[in-house]
Amino acid sequence: MILSMDDKSVLAHISELVDEEHQLRTSLQKGEISESEEHARLRAIEEQLDQLWDLLRRRRAAKEAGIAPDDVENRPIDEVEHYLQ
């Protein structure tokens, strides 16, 4: 669960997760981890990224609406992952 973060912190966390994603792919190519290990961790990273992007979009929308972005709470991964597009 992500605690309240400012936009800069959210973007920094997104960047860290993207870096980890790249490291996982490199580790798989080097034979340091198995495909199943890579897939499991990538799935968790993708869920966290979806949650962070959702939080960032909602914080920005709150600012535009004149609402304090710090009042925006993150949504559970389960909820974010099951949005209808």
N, C-alpha and C positions, 0 to 999 in steps of 0.2 A: 504494500500500500504506500502510495506517495503522500507524504505530508505536504503541507502548504509550501509552495515554492514561488519565487518571483520568476519572471519570464527568462531572465538571464540564467538562472539555475536550471530551469526546465531545458533550455537550449543546450546547456553544458552537459546535462545528463543524456540528452538525445545524442550528442556528439560522442560521448563515452560508449554508449550502446552500439552506435554504428561502428566505432573502432573495434569493439569486441566482436562484432559480426564479421568484420574483415579478418581479424585474428583467428577466429574459428575456421573460416574457409581456408586460410593458409595452413593451419594445423592439420586440417583434413588432408590437404594436398601433400603435406610432408609425411603423412602417415602417423602423426602424433596422437590423433584421436580417431575413433571409429565414426562411421556415418551415422549410426544411431545416436551417439553422443552429440555430434554436431547438430542433427535434426532436433533433438530434445532442447538443446540450449538455444538454437535459433528460434524455435517456437516461442520460448519464454521471452527472448529479446523482442521478437515481433509484437507480442502482446504488450510488453512494457512500452515499446515505441508508440503503439496505437493509443495507449492510455495517456502518454505524455503529449502527443500531438493533440488529442482531444482536450486535455487540460489547457494547453497553450491557446487553442482556438477559442475556448470558452472564456479564458482570461481576457483575451483581446476583445471579444464581443462584449464582455462586461464593461471594459474601459470605454468602448464606443457608446455604450448605453448609459454611461455615467454611474456605473456601479463599481464599487471597490473590487478590483481583481483579486485581492487577498480573501474576499468572501467566497470565492469560487472554490469548491472542493472537488477533488478528483472523483471520478466515477470508478466503480469496481471494474476490473478487467473483464469479468463476465458480461457486464452491461455494455461496455465499449465494443467487445468482440461480436455482439449480437445485434448491432444496429442494422436496420434495414436501409439499404442504399437506394 
